[in-house]
Amino acid sequence: MEIYHEGARSLPVVQQVDVLVAGGGPSGVAAATAAARAGQNTLMIERYGFCGGMATAGMSGAICGLFTSGKSAPLRQLVHGFAGEFYHHLQKRGAVSAPFPFGATALVVHDPQVWKEIADDLLADSGVKVLFHTQMTDVVMQDGELKGVIIENKSGRQVILAKRFVDATGDGDLCVKAGVPHTLGRNGMVQYPTMVFRMNQVDIARGIGHSMQQLEVWVEEAQRQGYTLPRRHIYLLPSPRPNEVMCNVTSILREDGRPIDATSAEDLTFAEQSGRRQIRQYERFLQRFVPGFEHAKINDVATQIGIRQSRTIVGQGKLTNDDVLLARKSPRSVAKSAWCIEAHNNDGIFMFYLDNDYYDIPYDTLLPQQVPNLITAGRTLCAEHEALASARVTAQCFLTGYAAGTAAALSLRQNRAFAGVDIAELCSIIEYSV
Ligand SMILES: Cc1cc2nc3c(=O)[nH]c(=O)nc-3n(C[C@H](O)[C@H](O)[C@H](O)COP(=O)(O)OP(=O)(O)OC[C@H]3O[C@@H](n4cnc5c(N)ncnc54)[C@H](O)[C@@H]3O)c2cc1C
């Protein structure tokens, strides 16, 4: 490959803050809110013009991970803290469905527009400075410590200095630039992306509640008739808006079956274009085969292809598959979860439900192996492939994000590295469990 050597450039330092949060998805919004509430001068940068990441731009559609799981006891809300707070705001604005059954547990479907507005309000009320349309592209390092980030936006290439950093980019961009090692799924096999869309004019009484098996039978029949429907296990979820359904039904792989690498612009381009083609196939299928969808039309499509998984950082602790399967508890827990393992693999979906139990997510899974003033949260936490396929959902991203932002404030106040933060004190602030 031909190489161009970029010359050294002098960049303006445009801000100096206590806590810099890169990324404004569920974990970034939670982290920035927590750090600012704890009195730190906090800046959150986000490449889009709104918050929510995969929950809004990717239109993931629902909050999973709020409730207990199992057939042996009635379902109840399991996690609270920032996840409970955000859920409550959605409820107050009439922007979330009633709990909807999902296997042995339940989820709630949200309105992505109201999601963005709630995030704006929480950030403003807690005093977070927000910079939209701004991408973190590089880092400023000194003696193994992170000093700042290089950002790019329409104003040019600039530097922001900070004392503590939270990587909430979902793809581990900040960690990777700072030299933290990472892995990609199980030996490079990451979960497939989905282009999510919404259909309106659905007769909800007839269109929702078909069993998964029945939907699979209809998909197989349509496949025999020549429809291109690569995914059989499809989710149709009732939106809080009247007569509208969230359709989480597509699945994208390269032509040779290779998974999409969300850190490759070429793969992402392929995924966006394939996703748009697939949703028209599924629209036709739903109208023709699924009762209740006869007059339904696509009324909204996700802003970007939905990425479930990309880079996973190598952390000081790791959430293992056995931790989830055996519902292990940890004295260093900052979040808990009863969400199933829901691994959208290229050879099909692997599901596993806990029965009336939950597992803990330890603080150390958020701590990169190097770089003492950097922490991550959300879907980049250190976990084995199947464990991540459970721990990556929104309620747990809210919780790990809030823990990361609170830890940033505590580590500054106590003049310690992230690793030295007192877990009991951290937990007394984040109140993720009541
Ligand atoms: C198709 C699909 C369906 C899903 N369904 C559900 C569901 O029903 N329920 C559920 O709970 N979860 C669901 N999820 C999972 C959930 O949406 C995500 O795991 C969650 O949004 C992850 O949050 P995060 O904050 O870790 O990262 P993200 O949501 O990915 O947010 C990262 C943010 O960082 C920004 N960013 C990235 N890089 C940079 C950079 N370099 N500089 C500046 N900003 C940057 C992005 O724009 C984004 O806003 C689904 C995910 C997908 C893809």
Ligand as a Chemical Component Dictionary entry (heavy atoms), coordinates in Angstrom:
data_LIG
# 
_chem_comp.id                   LIG 
_chem_comp.type                 NON-POLYMER 
_chem_comp.pdbx_formal_charge   0 
_chem_comp.three_letter_code    LIG 
# 
loop_
_chem_comp_atom.comp_id 
_chem_comp_atom.atom_id 
_chem_comp_atom.alt_atom_id 
_chem_comp_atom.type_symbol 
_chem_comp_atom.charge 
_chem_comp_atom.model_Cartn_x 
_chem_comp_atom.model_Cartn_y 
_chem_comp_atom.model_Cartn_z 
_chem_comp_atom.pdbx_ordinal 
LIG C1  C1  C 0 -30.313 -4.301 16.124 1  
LIG C2  C2  C 0 -30.164 -4.139 17.600 2  
LIG C3  C3  C 0 -31.230 -4.439 18.415 3  
LIG C4  C4  C 0 -31.115 -4.284 19.777 4  
LIG N1  N1  N 0 -32.201 -4.517 20.553 5  
LIG C5  C5  C 0 -32.153 -4.196 21.849 6  
LIG C6  C6  C 0 -33.324 -4.252 22.629 7  
LIG O1  O1  O 0 -34.412 -4.563 22.161 8  
LIG N2  N2  N 0 -33.197 -3.919 23.945 9  
LIG C7  C7  C 0 -32.005 -3.559 24.503 10 
LIG O2  O2  O 0 -31.964 -3.259 25.695 11 
LIG N3  N3  N 0 -30.897 -3.507 23.773 12 
LIG C8  C8  C 0 -30.950 -3.793 22.468 13 
LIG N4  N4  N 0 -29.829 -3.678 21.719 14 
LIG C9  C9  C 0 -28.564 -3.350 22.388 15 
LIG C10 C10 C 0 -28.394 -1.893 22.769 16 
LIG O3  O3  O 0 -29.089 -1.002 21.926 17 
LIG C11 C11 C 0 -26.933 -1.523 22.737 18 
LIG O4  O4  O 0 -26.161 -2.547 23.239 19 
LIG C12 C12 C 0 -26.665 -0.253 23.525 20 
LIG O5  O5  O 0 -27.238 0.829  22.828 21 
LIG C13 C13 C 0 -25.178 -0.064 23.709 22 
LIG O6  O6  O 0 -24.959 1.146  24.386 23 
LIG P1  P1  P 0 -23.518 1.803  24.410 24 
LIG O7  O7  O 0 -23.685 3.117  25.088 25 
LIG O8  O8  O 0 -22.542 0.844  24.958 26 
LIG O9  O9  O 0 -23.098 2.000  22.884 27 
LIG P2  P2  P 0 -23.861 2.630  21.645 28 
LIG O10 O10 O 0 -25.339 2.560  21.801 29 
LIG O11 O11 O 0 -23.254 2.018  20.455 30 
LIG O12 O12 O 0 -23.445 4.178  21.724 31 
LIG C14 C14 C 0 -22.170 4.630  21.359 32 
LIG C15 C15 C 0 -22.272 6.119  21.025 33 
LIG O13 O13 O 0 -20.969 6.636  20.776 34 
LIG C16 C16 C 0 -20.969 7.395  19.580 35 
LIG N5  N5  N 0 -19.613 7.279  19.034 36 
LIG C17 C17 C 0 -19.013 6.159  18.564 37 
LIG N6  N6  N 0 -17.741 6.408  18.218 38 
LIG C18 C18 C 0 -17.529 7.715  18.480 39 
LIG C19 C19 C 0 -16.386 8.554  18.345 40 
LIG N7  N7  N 0 -15.232 8.089  17.903 41 
LIG N8  N8  N 0 -16.512 9.854  18.705 42 
LIG C20 C20 C 0 -17.703 10.353 19.163 43 
LIG N9  N9  N 0 -18.817 9.578  19.322 44 
LIG C21 C21 C 0 -18.717 8.279  18.987 45 
LIG C22 C22 C 0 -22.045 6.754  18.729 46 
LIG O14 O14 O 0 -22.541 7.654  17.764 47 
LIG C23 C23 C 0 -23.094 6.377  19.775 48 
LIG O15 O15 O 0 -24.012 7.413  20.027 49 
LIG C24 C24 C 0 -29.896 -3.837 20.344 50 
LIG C25 C25 C 0 -28.826 -3.529 19.530 51 
LIG C26 C26 C 0 -28.947 -3.676 18.167 52 
LIG C27 C27 C 0 -27.808 -3.308 17.298 53 
# 
loop_
_chem_comp_bond.comp_id 
_chem_comp_bond.atom_id_1 
_chem_comp_bond.atom_id_2 
_chem_comp_bond.value_order 
_chem_comp_bond.pdbx_ordinal 
LIG C1  C2  SING 1  
LIG C2  C3  SING 2  
LIG C2  C26 DOUB 3  
LIG C3  C4  DOUB 4  
LIG C4  N1  SING 5  
LIG C4  C24 SING 6  
LIG N1  C5  DOUB 7  
LIG C5  C6  SING 8  
LIG C5  C8  SING 9  
LIG C6  O1  DOUB 10 
LIG C6  N2  SING 11 
LIG N2  C7  SING 12 
LIG C7  O2  DOUB 13 
LIG C7  N3  SING 14 
LIG N3  C8  DOUB 15 
LIG C8  N4  SING 16 
LIG N4  C9  SING 17 
LIG N4  C24 SING 18 
LIG C9  C10 SING 19 
LIG C10 O3  SING 20 
LIG C10 C11 SING 21 
LIG C11 O4  SING 22 
LIG C11 C12 SING 23 
LIG C12 O5  SING 24 
LIG C12 C13 SING 25 
LIG C13 O6  SING 26 
LIG O6  P1  SING 27 
LIG P1  O7  DOUB 28 
LIG P1  O8  SING 29 
LIG P1  O9  SING 30 
LIG O9  P2  SING 31 
LIG P2  O10 DOUB 32 
LIG P2  O11 SING 33 
LIG P2  O12 SING 34 
LIG O12 C14 SING 35 
LIG C14 C15 SING 36 
LIG C15 O13 SING 37 
LIG C15 C23 SING 38 
LIG O13 C16 SING 39 
LIG C16 N5  SING 40 
LIG C16 C22 SING 41 
LIG N5  C17 SING 42 
LIG N5  C21 SING 43 
LIG C17 N6  DOUB 44 
LIG N6  C18 SING 45 
LIG C18 C19 SING 46 
LIG C18 C21 DOUB 47 
LIG C19 N7  SING 48 
LIG C19 N8  DOUB 49 
LIG N8  C20 SING 50 
LIG C20 N9  DOUB 51 
LIG N9  C21 SING 52 
LIG C22 O14 SING 53 
LIG C22 C23 SING 54 
LIG C23 O15 SING 55 
LIG C24 C25 DOUB 56 
LIG C25 C26 SING 57 
LIG C26 C27 SING 58 
# 
